[in-house]
Amino acid sequence: MSSSVSREPAAARRRRRLASLLLDDHRYVLLGTAVVAFCGMLLSSSPRPAMSFLAHAFAVEVILYYLLVAWLVISAVALVNKAVRWKDYATTSPFVRSAVRRALRIGSYVIWGIVLVLVVDRVVMGVASAWAVATTASTRPEKSLESILYLLWQGRQTFVTGAVTTVEIAVFGTVIAFFLALLLVFCRIQVPDRSDNDLVRFLKVTGLDFAKVYSTVVRGTPMMVQAGIIFYGIFGLMRLTTLSVTEINALWSPFLAGLVVVSLNSTAYMMEVLRGGIESVDTGQMEAARSLGLSQWQAMARVVFPQGIKYAIPGLSNELVINIKDSSVLSVIGTFDLMFASRTVAGIYYQNFQANLIAAVVYLVLTMVASALLSRFAQHFNVKSVPVMGTAGHTIKATVEE
C-alpha cells in the first residue's frame, strides 16, 4: 500500500478527533473552557486600545465579563462536586446527565465566542492602533509595541533587503551544495573493485580520503570561522595581484563570499545525509544488481541511489531551513543579510532588543514557510518500491513516482 493511501486513515482519524472535541459531550468541556474563560477575563481587564469597538459599549462588556465569571463558578462547583462524590460521581452527580452535559457544551460555545470577541477587540485592534501610531509618528514612541512597529516601518526597506538576501543565499547555497554533495558522496561510498586498474583504484582511494577529510574539517569548525577564513583569505590572495581594492570588492563581494561559505558548509552535511540514505538501502540490492552483470557504478546509479535518495529527502530538505538560520553568521563579513539589517536598524535607533525581536519574527516566518513548502515537496516526490525481478532470494526494486 502506498504512503499516500496510508496517510488517509490517519488524517480521517484526526478529523474525527477534532470533531469529537468540538461536538461531543466529554469531560474536558468544563476544564478546558474554564481556562479559556480565565484568559478572556484577563483580556477584559486589560486597557482598551484606541480602536476598541467595545469602548462605547461598556455595559455589554460588563455582561460578557460576568458570563465568564459565571462559567468559572460553574466549573468550580463541578470540581467540588466531583471531589465530594468521587466514588459515585458517575451515577449521582447532576453534571453527568445528558441534558446538563449538552447544555454545558452549548455554553462552552458561548464562552469561546465571548473570548474571541475580546481577542479581536484587545489584541487585533490593539495591534492596529499601535500600527496607526507607529506609521504616523515623527519620533519613536515610548510604548514597546508602538516602538517595535515604528522600527519595522522606518526600517522596512532595510529589513526587506536583508530578508531577500537571506533567502537568496539559503536557496542558491542549498541547491549548489546538493550538486556538490552528489559528487562527493559518490567519492565517499566508492570502494576498489577487482576489475579496477591501478589508476581507477588510486582515484577511488584518493576521492574517498578527500571526502572524509572534507567532511571532518567542515563539520568540525564553525561556519563563522569558515566565513572569515574564506572571505579574508581569498581577499588577501587577490591583493597579491594587480587589482585595486575597489576592483577586488567588485569581484569578491560579501554576498558572493557568503554564498560560497553556505554552499561549501552545506555540502559536507548534505553529503553525510545522502550517504546515510544510500547506506540505509539493503545490501542485497547491490549484490543482486552486480549478479545481473551491472558494474559497481551502474548498480549504484540505477538501483541503490534512486532508493537511497528517497530516505535522504527529509534531511536534505531540512538543510534549507538550517541555512536560513545559519546565514545570520555571515554578517561578520559584511553580508547584508537579515541579521546585518537588524544590526543596522538597531544602530540607528539604539534599540538592539527590539530590532533583534523583529529579526527573530522574520526568521521564524521564513523557516515556517520553508518547512511547509518542503513538506509538500517531499510528499509530491514521494516514491514507493515495487519488485521487478529477483535473484538469490533478493529483490531488486525500482522506484515509481506516486
ABEGO torsion letter per residue (X at the ends): XBAAAAAAAAAAAAAAAAAAAAABBBAAAAAAAAAAAAAAAAAAABBBBAABAAAABAAAAAAAAAAAAAAAAAAAAAAAAAAAAAAAAAAABAAABAAAAAAAAAAAAAAAAAAAAAAAAAAAAAAAAAAAAAAABABBBABAAAAAAAAAAAAAAAAAAAAAAAAAAAAAAAAAAAAAAAAAAAAAABBBBAABBAAAAAAAAAAAAAAAAAAAAAAABBAAAAAAAAAAAAAAAAAABABBAAAAAAABBAAAAAAAAAAAAAAAAAAAAAAAAAAABBAAAAAAAAAAGBBAAAAAAAAAAAAAAAAAAAAAAAAAAAAAAAAAAAAAAGBBBAAAAAAAAAAAAGBAAAAAAAAAAAAAAAAAAAAAAAAAAAAAABBBBBBABBBGGBBBBBBBBX
